[in-house]
Amino acid sequence: MFRSKIEKNNEGIYDFGLNNEVTKKVNNFYEPLPFPNYSKDDDKRKILDIGNKNYLSQNFKKFIGYGKTVLEVGSGTSQLSIYLAVNTNNKICAFDGTYNSLKQGKLFCEKENIKNVDFVRGDLFENLFENNYFDYIWCSGVLHHTKNPKKGFENIIRFLKVNGYVLVGLYNRYGRILTVLRQLVCKLFGEKILFFLDPYLRLLKKNKEKNKDKINSWINDQYLHPVESLHTIDEVLKWFKENNIEYYTSIPSCDFEKISKDDEKNFNLQDSKGDFFLRLFRQIQMIFTRLGKEGGLFIVIGKKL
Ligand SMILES: C[S@@+](CC[C@H](N)C(=O)[O-])C[C@H]1O[C@@H](n2cnc3c(N)ncnc32)[C@H](O)[C@@H]1O
């Protein structure tokens, strides 16, 4: 799997360390409050339940099937990696720069006896893995927190096999407008006001004591992040084109047929990517849907040719 020989350290993690200053800055930000945080009562069943209720993770897991290699880039505490691993024989690699996040994921796997996840600490801009190794790469919520998202993308797809699939999730230039406005209000009036303005925080607040760490890590990640950029579907399509990746599907969908038939949840069909105006419209529409309310993340999936 790796380019160079490395042994697990005594905490069971492959640790390549970090050399770049921006990466160090971002990862120092997550060390005290790993994202996404576990609740005290989280167990294997609960992770499965959360993943199965999420349309994207549930469908992606089905899409992967069995006997595959999967790299999650920027896995944080690796809840998605763990979800993809449970009850499958897939080999999952949870890769992140923040040691403390990976350690939480590793401890969770030990507690729950999950054996098919490897934990790797390193910088996604480095060339740590073999070329053409993984069948699937999932990288969501990560590249917009790096110094050069496009370059990061180009680096990670080297590790993807031909005919393998890559999923990219980024903050949307239009869909994140509500969060950007809340960031400004938070700067002016302080963090407390977020409990009125942010729907996810309002939900977590209902059980404030239990969700204390989750609340802090959400505020940290969404409102106080030192490095953040905004992107569009068209920008990702350009990255795809330049790197020989064929568009497969996106959330929000830009396939007129699917949208008009209210069939957006049909994940296993290759979509049309629509035209520029439909894509623009769908991204502006995000502001008024759950996607916009929960941070404005959009997803594009492609296949390496
Ligand atoms: C917002 S969290 C997302 C975690 C997870 N993907 C999710 O969606 O819940 C971003 C993660 O990206 C990681 N990250 C940022 N820059 C990185 C880099 N250059 N190399 C490796 N990981 C990085 C951070 O350590 C952090 O855990």
The ligand as an SDF file (V2000), in Angstrom:
LIG
                    3D

 27 29  0  0  0  0  0  0  0  0999 V2000
  -13.5410   19.0410    8.5330 C   0  0  0  0  0  0  0  0  0  0  0  0
  -12.5390   17.6860    8.8770 S   0  0  0  0  0  0  0  0  0  0  0  0
  -13.4190   16.4950    7.9290 C   0  0  0  0  0  0  0  0  0  0  0  0
  -13.3990   15.1320    8.5090 C   0  0  0  0  0  0  0  0  0  0  0  0
  -14.2560   14.1290    7.7310 C   0  0  0  0  0  0  0  0  0  0  0  0
  -13.8120   13.9910    6.3630 N   0  0  0  0  0  0  0  0  0  0  0  0
  -15.7090   14.5210    7.7770 C   0  0  0  0  0  0  0  0  0  0  0  0
  -16.2530   14.9790    6.7720 O   0  0  0  0  0  0  0  0  0  0  0  0
  -16.3210   14.3720    8.8360 O   0  0  0  0  0  0  0  0  0  0  0  0
  -11.1070   17.9650    7.8720 C   0  0  0  0  0  0  0  0  0  0  0  0
  -10.0040   16.9620    8.1060 C   0  0  0  0  0  0  0  0  0  0  0  0
   -9.0240   17.1390    7.0890 O   0  0  0  0  0  0  0  0  0  0  0  0
   -7.7510   16.9280    7.6520 C   0  0  0  0  0  0  0  0  0  0  0  0
   -6.7400   17.5940    6.8280 N   0  0  0  0  0  0  0  0  0  0  0  0
   -6.6770   18.8970    6.4580 C   0  0  0  0  0  0  0  0  0  0  0  0
   -5.5980   19.1460    5.7130 N   0  0  0  0  0  0  0  0  0  0  0  0
   -4.9480   17.9530    5.5780 C   0  0  0  0  0  0  0  0  0  0  0  0
   -3.7680   17.5380    4.8890 C   0  0  0  0  0  0  0  0  0  0  0  0
   -3.0370   18.4040    4.1940 N   0  0  0  0  0  0  0  0  0  0  0  0
   -3.4010   16.2470    4.9460 N   0  0  0  0  0  0  0  0  0  0  0  0
   -4.1490   15.3430    5.6420 C   0  0  0  0  0  0  0  0  0  0  0  0
   -5.2850   15.6840    6.3070 N   0  0  0  0  0  0  0  0  0  0  0  0
   -5.6740   16.9650    6.2800 C   0  0  0  0  0  0  0  0  0  0  0  0
   -7.8720   17.5320    9.0550 C   0  0  0  0  0  0  0  0  0  0  0  0
   -6.9170   16.9770    9.9210 O   0  0  0  0  0  0  0  0  0  0  0  0
   -9.2990   17.1650    9.4210 C   0  0  0  0  0  0  0  0  0  0  0  0
   -9.3690   15.9780   10.1630 O   0  0  0  0  0  0  0  0  0  0  0  0
  1  2  1  0
  2  3  1  0
  2 10  1  0
  3  4  1  0
  4  5  1  0
  5  6  1  0
  5  7  1  0
  7  8  2  0
  7  9  1  0
 10 11  1  0
 11 12  1  0
 11 26  1  0
 12 13  1  0
 13 14  1  0
 13 24  1  0
 14 15  1  0
 14 23  1  0
 15 16  2  0
 16 17  1  0
 17 18  1  0
 17 23  2  0
 18 19  1  0
 18 20  2  0
 20 21  1  0
 21 22  2  0
 22 23  1  0
 24 25  1  0
 24 26  1  0
 26 27  1  0
M  CHG  2   2   1   9  -1
M  END
$$$$
